[in-house]
Amino acid sequence: MQFYQLSAKDWAKTLIIGLVAAAVTAATMQGLLRAGISPLPEPLGLAFARLLLGDVPLPVGLLFHTVWNVAFVAFFVVMFGDSLSFGRATALAAALWGLVLVVFFPIVGWGFFGLAITPKLIVAAGGIHLLFAIVLWGGCRIAFGTSVPGAAAQ
């Protein structure tokens, strides 16, 4: 396993990609919730924040969501700097989707795979993770091309 050392400029690009990914996925989820299309009872980041902190407003949940997104974008760039491919972005998104289904949904009381709410949560979570993969890959293509230029493996 290699970790790629990033320059300050590359870290800034990574942060921007993470913020864009967080904004696009959060806006999509919020739009679907407000339109009554999403089967989620509330945004997962908000549900998790409320579990940890009590009754908090939506911005706190969005902060949890943003930190999570930025962290995994950074993980992606540092781990896969030699090949920032769509396949790798999709694999990461699929792993995160699995983590949500078997860890975070049960933690917030939605049950394993979200089945305590509805089986539709499986597809809804999958769709938003696919969107994350697309934004992650597209952002990396724009910022770095197919790999981080000059990234040195440690």
Secondary structure, DSSP 8 states (H G I E B T S, - for coil): ---EE--HHHHHHHHHHHHHHHHHHHHHHHHHHHTT----SS-HHHHHHHHHHSS--HHHHHHHHHHHHHHHHHHHHHHSTT---HHHHHHHHHHHHHHIIIIIHHHTTS-GGGTTT-THHHHHHHHHHHHHHHHHHHHHHHHHTTS-TT-EE-
